[in-house]
Amino acid sequence: MGCIQSSEEDGKRPSPRKSLKSRASRISVAIKIGSGIRKSRVHSTSKKLVCIFGGPKSGKGEVIEELVESFGVKVVCAESLIVNSLSKKLGNIGKSDGKPDTASLLTHLRNNPGTISLDWVLDLIKTEILKHPDSVHVIDLLPNSKAIFRDQSLFTNAAELLQKFEEACPIAFAMHLYIDKENLNRQLGTAKQLSAPEGCTAPGGISDEADVEVTKKRHAFFEEALIPVRNYFKDSDRLIEVDVSSISKEKIWFKIVRVFASFNMSERRNNNLIVIFIKDRATVEALIECQIRLIRVADIVDEPEADFNLLLECLIYQIGELGSPDVCYLVDVTGSSLNNPEALTEPTKCLIYELKERTTLSSQLNKYQTSQLEDPENKEAGKSWDSNEYIGYKAPNNLTLLFTPDFDDHSAEVIATTYCSMEK
């Protein structure tokens, strides 16, 4: 999801820029963002927490996995915490060779439905979060297992208990992945066989979606039980609602990744790193005159014509050693395999979420970076350093890759996707 991939049809390679642009323009995933969600609020929150919930077939599990891969967030899964903690709470019940016996635990829960309470679950979550208080956390609040989550009254007092929870662990916003009944019926009607339930799974594996009717009932159960939690965040305008009815997971991911990137909810931050790939230094002479650091690929490796993957690894290592620049890096690929289209393979699966056919450097800079290029004593000098247009790729870890127009579409895409897949 959220990847750029090429395909061949009738012996012709489609333009990567056009294919990505056309995919982005067809995105029809509905998303509503509460007016109370502001960058200032998120940035001022000492503990960056996001609560994500969604019922069966919402794709919640896969979304959370992608968020971990993309942004390096820590996941706090209520279901896993419950199963692992009950063995301690109940003594020897549910223990087998010192490890939780899921079957025994679930049998106990079925016979004792009042064992789990929301205030206890929130205490477990709080304890887990406070182990890494400065990290970004995603809270998966609703258990998937029918044995664990079988009573809708679990969330009856959600507003009161969540308010108390936020005194210690303020939540930036909540994200509800929903699919309406009509679209759910359509998807299930065309499905020949249901997969295992999505979302985090307790040790031992729990599956309670045996057939279509069960899934429909569980979906209705989840949505009904969610009302108090959803209303709590909706009343404070901190609810993001994402319609996941679209069959295209890529479309859904495009929307979600933009939300997290725009709110800077990432553990992988590199100070708005911008890398400009060039072939002809004359095209960026004004930038060179501004003393922007220039890296010549042929100078940092022993064999400039070596495999381009190796060259990119060396380049990423070199940039990592040099650290975050005041403005950006210029990378001269002349004399290396990065300047040889025939040496490049197919685009790599990566987390690029935006491509601009024509973009300027100034549109990618923050205020500090811009100040390093402008001469405060000569404001009439203009922005000669900003006279070029580039092919621009963006990734969710604040990485921007720009290519001068003398790069062909294929070369720019392969270098960008490979770089982003290596840069974590």
Buried (B, 14 or more C-beta within 10 A) or exposed (E): BBBBBBEEEEEEEBBBBEBBBEBBEEBEBEBEBBEBBBEEBBEEBEBBBBBBBBBBBBBBBBBBEBBBEBBBBBBBBBBBBBBBBBBEEBEEBBBEEEEBBBEBBBBBBEEEEEBBEBEBBBBBBBEBBEEEEEBBBBBBBBBBBBBBBBEBEBBBBBBEBBEEBBEEBBBBBBBBBBBEEEBBBBBBEEEEEBEEBBBBBBBBEBEBBEEBEBBBEBBBBBBEBBBBBBEBBBEBEBBBBBBBBBEBBBBBBBBBBBBBBEBBBBBBBBEBBBBBBBBEBEBBEBBBEBEBBBBBBBEBBEEBBBEBBEBBBBBBEBBEEEEEBBBBBBBBBBBBBBBEEEBBEBBBEBBBBBBBBEBBBEEBBEEEBBEBBBEEEEEEEEEEBBEBBBBBBBBBBBBBBBBBBEBBBBBBBBBBBBBBBBBE
